[in-house]
């Protein structure tokens, strides 16, 4: 059973398969690496969209929800949380767009741009989804609201092409920074 129910898993059973060699090990490995790099770069854009939806939905909800005869979003503590999240989303947008541009133009810096985007967008998507669930209160974890689905998607996306920590290690390797 997958964490993200919107992405079902499948089992494939091959019986007596025959095949044709398409490429030798080195070119095949390079093609797979390029595909994984493109996938990670595209996933950063999905994570950005997820974070943007969560922020927009949270702001909308806190404007409409009233407590003590005031909109919940007018409380200073919640304003600060949403402002911090907005800053993270803006930074994630810059990282995701940079990665997409680097991939589209075939830039030699694409591996670095994708690693930076994944390291940042992954954490931003999870944080945005967590804040969305928390600031929606009890309804955020019910089937009546999709916030919990976005949290599950963000958590699953954070693992697909490697964790944020693994992408940070990649940035360190590409920039020739010594490990602590």
C-alpha positions as MATLAB code, in Angstrom:
seq = 'XXXXXXXXXXXXXXXXXXXXXXXXXXXXXXXXXXXXXXXXXXXXXXXXXXXXXXXXXXXXXXXXXXXXXXXXXXXXXXXXXXXXXXXXXXXXXXXXXXXXXXXXXXXXXXXXXXXXXXXXXXXXXXXXXXXXXXXXXXXXXXXXXXXXXXXXXXXXXXXXXXXXXXXXXXXXXXXXXXXX';
ca = [
       0.000    0.000    0.000;
       1.599    3.298   -1.042;
       1.804    6.316    1.254;
       0.316    8.466   -1.524;
      -2.960    6.782   -2.484;
      -3.185    8.883   -5.655;
      -0.180    6.979   -7.048;
      -1.008    3.273   -6.950;
       1.706    0.652   -7.086;
       1.685   -2.282   -9.462;
       3.370   -5.659   -9.746;
       4.757   -6.834  -13.055;
       5.538  -10.489  -13.624;
       7.505  -11.524  -16.689;
       7.409  -15.148  -17.731;
       9.927  -16.266  -20.305;
      10.829  -12.782  -21.531;
      13.072  -12.352  -24.517;
      14.941   -9.195  -25.189;
      17.180   -7.295  -27.509;
      20.215   -5.433  -26.250;
      19.566   -1.744  -26.915;
      22.817   -0.307  -25.579;
      26.038   -1.316  -23.911;
      26.486   -0.666  -20.188;
      28.198    2.734  -20.398;
      25.766    4.480  -22.806;
      22.800    2.845  -21.073;
      24.042    4.063  -17.672;
      24.490    7.587  -19.043;
      20.956    7.550  -20.509;
      19.480    6.371  -17.215;
      21.427    9.067  -15.331;
      20.096   11.755  -17.703;
      16.563   10.425  -17.245;
      16.857   10.430  -13.458;
      18.278   13.968  -13.537;
      15.378   15.179  -15.698;
      12.895   13.393  -13.444;
      14.331   15.025  -10.335;
      14.249   18.432  -12.021;
      10.620   17.994  -13.043;
       9.708   16.732   -9.590;
      11.009   20.000   -8.125;
       8.372   21.825  -10.181;
       5.670   19.480   -8.897;
       6.846   20.088   -5.338;
       6.722   23.836   -5.973;
       3.137   23.578   -7.230;
       2.201   21.509   -4.200;
       3.716   24.084   -1.839;
       2.008   26.959   -3.651;
      -1.391   25.228   -3.430;
      -0.909   24.552    0.279;
       0.045   28.167    0.981;
      -2.837   29.589   -1.072;
      -5.364   27.232    0.518;
      -4.073   27.983    4.011;
      -4.281   31.740    3.496;
      -7.814   31.374    2.107;
      -8.895   29.205    5.031;
      -7.415   31.473    7.706;
      -9.186   34.476    6.144;
     -12.551   32.720    6.202;
     -12.307   30.933    9.566;
     -13.310   33.129   12.500;
     -12.512   32.716   16.161;
     -13.106   35.258   18.928;
     -15.038   37.277   16.344;
     -11.896   37.753   14.195;
     -10.442   35.940   11.178;
      -7.928   33.362   12.408;
      -5.446   34.700    9.855;
      -5.347   38.048   11.662;
      -3.527   36.512   14.646;
       0.112   37.543   14.619;
       1.533   34.088   15.282;
      -0.252   32.668   12.236;
       0.758   35.634   10.087;
       4.397   34.951   10.935;
       4.086   31.269   10.050;
       2.478   32.054    6.704;
       5.003   34.804    5.939;
       7.866   32.380    6.607;
       6.211   29.818    4.367;
       5.764   32.428    1.630;
       9.519   33.166    1.730;
      10.280   29.444    1.407;
       7.891   29.100   -1.541;
       9.440   32.079   -3.342;
      12.899   30.563   -2.900;
      11.622   27.185   -4.083;
      10.163   28.850   -7.186;
      13.556   30.323   -8.046;
      15.302   26.974   -7.528;
      12.735   24.983   -9.535;
      12.773   27.461  -12.420;
      16.568   27.453  -12.473;
      16.597   23.647  -12.626;
      14.001   23.594  -15.414;
      15.968   26.176  -17.401;
      19.242   24.296  -16.925;
      17.628   21.062  -18.129;
      15.885   22.725  -21.070;
      19.030   24.448  -22.303;
      21.347   21.497  -21.675;
      23.462   23.547  -19.298;
      26.540   21.844  -17.853;
      25.345   23.150  -14.468;
      22.120   21.112  -14.681;
      23.219   18.513  -12.091;
      23.982   21.292   -9.590;
      20.759   23.188  -10.357;
      18.659   20.031   -9.963;
      20.381   19.042   -6.707;
      19.800   22.526   -5.269;
      16.162   22.484   -6.416;
      15.505   19.050   -4.942;
      17.235   19.876   -1.658;
      15.111   23.004   -1.257;
      11.795   22.154   -2.946;
      11.491   18.822   -1.171;
      11.681   20.383    2.274;
       9.490   23.330    1.273;
       6.720   21.063   -0.038;
       6.686   18.992    3.145;
       6.743   22.082    5.357;
       3.953   23.759    3.365;
       1.789   20.642    3.550;
       2.409   20.259    7.284;
       1.462   23.894    7.888;
      -1.624   23.459    5.702;
      -2.815   20.514    7.776;
      -2.009   22.217   11.092;
      -3.566   25.574   10.247;
      -6.712   23.913    8.949;
      -7.181   22.285   12.320;
      -9.097   19.053   12.604;
     -10.570   19.178    9.105;
      -7.060   19.062    7.620;
      -6.785   15.336    8.387;
     -10.305   14.322    7.371;
     -11.543   13.011    4.034;
     -13.640   16.189    3.768;
     -10.547   18.208    2.877;
      -7.636   17.268    0.588;
      -4.889   18.768    2.804;
      -3.841   15.356    4.115;
      -3.475   14.088    0.538;
      -1.052   16.911   -0.213;
       0.948   16.012    2.893;
       1.143   12.381    1.797;
       2.194   13.430   -1.711;
       4.860   15.775   -0.317;
       6.243   13.046    1.950;
       6.311   10.521   -0.899;
       7.888   13.030   -3.307;
      10.606   13.768   -0.749;
      11.892   10.203   -1.231;
      11.397    9.563   -4.955;
      14.751   10.728   -6.356;
      16.661   10.775   -3.088;
      16.229   12.649    0.151;
      16.983   16.333    0.576;
      20.075   15.317    2.532;
      21.331   13.197   -0.367;
      20.868   16.135   -2.740;
      22.793   18.362   -0.323;
      25.616   15.816   -0.421;
      25.491   16.022   -4.219;
      25.796   19.813   -4.063;
      28.800   19.443   -1.756;
      30.441   16.933   -4.124;
      29.812   19.092   -7.203;
      31.193   22.172   -5.464;
      34.136   20.143   -4.081;
      33.257   20.967   -0.491;
      34.828   18.655    2.086;
      32.541   16.532    4.232;
      32.478   17.418    7.939;
];
